[in-house]
Amino acid sequence: MRTIYLATFLLLSIAKSFACSCDVIPTVENSFENADAIFVGTVISKKNISVKYESRNVIQIEYKIRLIKLFKGKKISEIISITTGDGRHDCGFMFEINKKYIVYAYNRNQYFDGGEIVKPFLSTNVCQRTAIYNLEEEKGLDQLIRKKVKKA
């Protein structure tokens, strides 16, 4: 019986060491300052993409999101592409098709730190404030923008 407990403990320890870990979800204010784009949108599609990392291919997911409201960033199109990890152990955010989200996105030109340089893309993960749509979050962003406009 002792062996079973030890084996279970070891397996859980190993699994935890490969899991995503976020220290703290940043505040709205910090997220607003650091994000390159913040918007509300509805997810319309999902596509797995294979990217090179070191000597292997790793799956990332590209979502297409129909823009509803832009808080920060440049509007280039009504459809925004955002890339994230697959969500197994890489902190990828798992969007669901036809659901509405508030997205905090960051410009990147590498899929992984130290990875090859690629064409710039928007990215997010579970350690950011990206979440299913929440009216209170939207109100908080609106209020923050109003304060910034008054100060300017």
C-alpha positions in Angstrom: 0.0 0.0 0.0 2.9 2.4 0.8 4.3 1.7 -2.7 1.0 2.8 -4.3 1.0 6.1 -2.3 4.6 6.8 -3.2 3.9 6.0 -6.9 0.8 8.2 -6.9 2.8 11.1 -5.3 5.6 10.8 -7.8 3.2 10.7 -10.8 1.4 13.8 -9.5 4.7 15.6 -8.9 5.9 14.9 -12.4 2.6 16.0 -13.9 2.7 19.2 -11.9 6.2 20.0 -13.0 5.1 20.0 -16.7 1.9 21.9 -16.0 1.3 25.6 -16.8 1.9 27.9 -13.8 0.9 31.5 -13.5 2.0 33.5 -10.5 -0.9 36.0 -10.5 -3.4 37.2 -13.0 -2.5 40.9 -13.7 -4.9 43.7 -12.8 -7.0 45.4 -15.5 -4.7 48.5 -15.2 -1.5 46.4 -15.6 -3.0 44.4 -18.4 -4.1 47.5 -20.2 -0.7 49.0 -20.1 1.1 45.9 -21.2 -1.2 44.5 -23.9 -0.8 45.5 -27.5 -4.5 44.8 -28.3 -7.6 44.5 -26.1 -10.9 43.6 -27.7 -14.3 41.8 -27.3 -15.1 39.3 -30.0 -16.8 36.0 -30.9 -14.7 33.0 -31.9 -15.6 31.8 -35.4 -12.9 29.2 -36.2 -10.0 27.2 -34.9 -7.0 25.7 -36.7 -4.1 23.7 -35.5 -0.7 24.9 -36.8 2.6 23.1 -36.5 5.6 25.2 -35.6 9.2 24.3 -35.2 10.7 24.4 -31.8 14.3 23.2 -31.4 14.3 19.9 -33.3 10.6 19.1 -33.1 7.2 20.3 -34.3 4.8 21.7 -31.7 1.1 22.3 -32.1 -0.2 25.9 -31.6 -3.8 26.9 -32.2 -4.9 29.8 -34.4 -8.3 31.2 -33.7 -10.3 33.6 -35.8 -12.3 36.1 -33.8 -15.0 38.4 -35.2 -14.3 41.8 -33.6 -17.2 43.4 -31.6 -15.4 46.1 -29.7 -11.8 47.4 -29.7 -10.4 48.9 -26.6 -6.7 49.1 -27.6 -4.7 48.5 -30.7 -5.2 49.2 -34.4 -8.3 47.9 -36.2 -7.0 46.2 -39.3 -9.9 43.9 -40.0 -13.2 42.7 -38.6 -11.6 39.3 -38.2 -8.7 39.0 -35.8 -6.3 36.0 -35.8 -4.9 35.1 -32.4 -2.5 32.2 -31.6 -2.1 30.3 -28.4 -0.7 27.0 -27.1 -2.7 23.8 -27.2 -3.6 24.1 -23.5 -2.2 20.8 -22.3 0.8 22.2 -20.4 1.9 25.3 -22.3 -0.6 27.9 -20.8 -2.6 28.0 -24.0 -6.0 29.5 -23.7 -8.8 27.2 -24.9 -11.4 29.4 -26.7 -14.7 27.8 -27.7 -16.3 28.4 -31.1 -19.3 30.8 -31.0 -18.5 32.1 -27.6 -17.8 35.8 -26.8 -14.5 36.7 -25.0 -12.6 39.7 -23.8 -9.1 39.2 -25.2 -5.8 40.7 -24.0 -3.3 40.1 -26.8 0.4 40.7 -27.3 2.4 41.1 -30.5 5.0 38.3 -30.9 7.4 37.2 -33.5 8.4 33.9 -31.9 6.1 31.1 -30.8 8.5 30.2 -28.0 11.3 32.1 -26.3 14.4 31.3 -28.2 12.4 29.9 -31.1 12.8 31.0 -34.7 11.7 34.5 -35.7 8.5 34.5 -37.7 6.0 37.0 -39.1 4.5 39.0 -36.2 1.2 37.6 -34.8 -1.1 38.3 -31.8 -0.9 35.8 -28.9 -2.6 35.3 -25.5 -2.5 32.6 -22.8 -4.2 31.7 -19.5 -1.8 33.9 -17.5 -3.3 37.0 -19.0 -6.8 38.5 -18.3 -8.3 36.9 -21.5 -11.6 35.4 -20.4 -15.2 34.6 -21.4 -17.1 37.8 -21.9 -17.9 39.6 -18.6 -19.8 42.9 -18.5 -18.0 44.0 -15.4 -14.6 43.6 -17.1 -15.9 45.6 -20.1 -17.1 48.4 -17.7 -13.7 48.4 -16.0 -12.0 48.9 -19.3 -14.4 51.6 -20.3 -13.8 53.4 -17.0 -10.0 53.0 -17.3 -10.1 54.5 -20.8 -12.2 57.5 -19.7 -9.7 58.2 -16.9 -6.8 58.1 -19.4 -8.7 60.5 -21.7 -9.4 63.0 -18.9 -5.7 63.0 -17.9 -4.6 63.6 -21.5 
